[in-house]
Each structure stands twice: as C-alpha cells, then as structure tokens.
Amino acid sequence: METLDALAKRASVRDYMNQPVPKDMLEKLVDAGRRAPSARAVEPWEFVVIIGRAMLDKLAGIISTGVFLKQATACIVVFCQDTKYYLEDGSAATENILLAATDLGLGTCWVAGDKKEYCEEVSRLLGAPEHLKLISLISVGWAVREPKQHKRRTLSEVLHWEKI
Ligand SMILES: Cc1cc2nc3c(=O)[nH]c(=O)nc-3n(C[C@H](O)[C@H](O)[C@H](O)COP(=O)(O)O)c2cc1C
C-alpha cells in the first residue's frame, strides 16, 4: 500500500475478531515505531508487546477509555525515557505503528497514556521502571468490519497559505 493510501485509510478500530496476530507482524509494527523521527536522535522509546489474554483483560479493566482491549488480540505499549521531547518522539513512534498496521491490513486504536490517572498502575503492572513515561497503548487486531472514517475538518478549513 502506498503511504498516502494508508494515511487515508487509517481509522480507529475498537471491534476485533477473535483471531491472533502473527508475531512477525507485531515485530514489523515495532520496527516501524523505532524508525520514527526523534528530536536530537535520542530515540527514547521502549515498546512492550502484550499478547497474553490475562494481561490484555487486566489493562481493559484499568483503562476506562480502553475497555475494547478486552477484544484486541495484542497491545503495543509505548514508553519513553523522560527526555525533553519524550511526548513528541513517542507520539511519532505511535503514529508510525498505526500506519504500518493499516498497511498490513490490521486494525488499531491509539489509547491515551501520558497524563492519564492510570499511568502508574499500568507501568507497575508491566514492570516499567519509574523513569519511563507511558505514552500510549495501541490496541491491535483484525477488524470485525471496515472502520468508518471520522468526519474531518476540510482541507480548506485548515490550510492557510502564508498567514493564518
Ligand atoms: C493522544 C490520543 C489519545 C487517544 N486516546 C484514546 C483513548 O484513550 N481511547 C479511544 O478509544 N481512542 C483514543 N484516541 C483515538 C481518537 O479518539 C481517534 O483518533 C479520533 O476519534 C479520530 O478518529 P480516527 O482515529 O478514526 O480518525 C486517542 C487519540 C490520540 C491522538
């Protein structure tokens, strides 16, 4: 799939089939994540891939905005060291993973990490040391149906030439 097609096709998926995602695909997603741009080339990220049902269910129970992790067959958790640009770097890595997943025909949804009240509990559950910041949790799986495109602000609304 061309990059621009993947960009246009990506949409959040929250309903997944009960069918595992092959490990090599999950590795490809993390490989896409680690190729993201990183301020000062620090690459502060660490990726935890979860495929165990018990842990996915536990996370679904903790994260009020991620209850659909109960259905997902995998979750990629993005952590970053506490660098100046940790959030930008971790977000770039997260978006790379979403786009790579679209390219592979997988469904994903970005679940909030940074600033959420469950950060500490999630970090503790996953054995993450205190200096790592939770950026995002990406649910991964095979979509039950083609996701609907979210209604977006139009190009003419958001594009400004020379001045806003
Ligand atoms: C920083 C960030 C945090 C998000 N957190 C959640 C979340 O916790 N739960 C959820 O269901 N969706 C979450 N989303 C997904 C957005 O709801 C979704 O991207 C938005 O509604 C647009 O829909 P689309 O992804 O289908 O284009 C998050 C997205 C971003 C960028």
The ligand as an SDF file (V2000), in Angstrom:
LIG
                    3D

 31 33  0  0  0  0  0  0  0  0999 V2000
   -3.3610   11.2760   22.0310 C   0  0  0  0  0  0  0  0  0  0  0  0
   -4.5340   10.4100   21.6780 C   0  0  0  0  0  0  0  0  0  0  0  0
   -5.1990    9.7220   22.6730 C   0  0  0  0  0  0  0  0  0  0  0  0
   -6.2790    8.9010   22.3600 C   0  0  0  0  0  0  0  0  0  0  0  0
   -6.8610    8.1750   23.3590 N   0  0  0  0  0  0  0  0  0  0  0  0
   -7.8950    7.3680   23.0690 C   0  0  0  0  0  0  0  0  0  0  0  0
   -8.4530    6.5420   24.0870 C   0  0  0  0  0  0  0  0  0  0  0  0
   -7.9980    6.5400   25.2270 O   0  0  0  0  0  0  0  0  0  0  0  0
   -9.4950    5.7600   23.7510 N   0  0  0  0  0  0  0  0  0  0  0  0
  -10.0120    5.7050   22.4710 C   0  0  0  0  0  0  0  0  0  0  0  0
  -10.9710    4.9570   22.2440 O   0  0  0  0  0  0  0  0  0  0  0  0
   -9.4810    6.4610   21.4820 N   0  0  0  0  0  0  0  0  0  0  0  0
   -8.4370    7.2780   21.7430 C   0  0  0  0  0  0  0  0  0  0  0  0
   -7.8410    8.0000   20.7460 N   0  0  0  0  0  0  0  0  0  0  0  0
   -8.3410    7.8670   19.3630 C   0  0  0  0  0  0  0  0  0  0  0  0
   -9.2080    9.0640   18.9580 C   0  0  0  0  0  0  0  0  0  0  0  0
  -10.4210    9.0010   19.6470 O   0  0  0  0  0  0  0  0  0  0  0  0
   -9.4190    8.9990   17.4140 C   0  0  0  0  0  0  0  0  0  0  0  0
   -8.1640    9.0740   16.7780 O   0  0  0  0  0  0  0  0  0  0  0  0
  -10.3170   10.1400   16.9430 C   0  0  0  0  0  0  0  0  0  0  0  0
  -11.6210    9.9570   17.4200 O   0  0  0  0  0  0  0  0  0  0  0  0
  -10.3500   10.2310   15.4300 C   0  0  0  0  0  0  0  0  0  0  0  0
  -10.8180    9.0290   14.8640 O   0  0  0  0  0  0  0  0  0  0  0  0
   -9.9310    8.1670   13.8610 P   0  0  0  0  0  0  0  0  0  0  0  0
   -8.7340    7.6580   14.6080 O   0  0  0  0  0  0  0  0  0  0  0  0
  -10.8310    7.0390   13.4240 O   0  0  0  0  0  0  0  0  0  0  0  0
   -9.5160    9.0520   12.7290 O   0  0  0  0  0  0  0  0  0  0  0  0
   -6.7480    8.8050   21.0180 C   0  0  0  0  0  0  0  0  0  0  0  0
   -6.0710    9.5140   20.0230 C   0  0  0  0  0  0  0  0  0  0  0  0
   -4.9740   10.2900   20.3470 C   0  0  0  0  0  0  0  0  0  0  0  0
   -4.2430   11.0100   19.2260 C   0  0  0  0  0  0  0  0  0  0  0  0
  1  2  1  0
  2  3  1  0
  2 30  2  0
  3  4  2  0
  4  5  1  0
  4 28  1  0
  5  6  2  0
  6  7  1  0
  6 13  1  0
  7  8  2  0
  7  9  1  0
  9 10  1  0
 10 11  2  0
 10 12  1  0
 12 13  2  0
 13 14  1  0
 14 15  1  0
 14 28  1  0
 15 16  1  0
 16 17  1  0
 16 18  1  0
 18 19  1  0
 18 20  1  0
 20 21  1  0
 20 22  1  0
 22 23  1  0
 23 24  1  0
 24 25  2  0
 24 26  1  0
 24 27  1  0
 28 29  2  0
 29 30  1  0
 30 31  1  0
M  END
$$$$
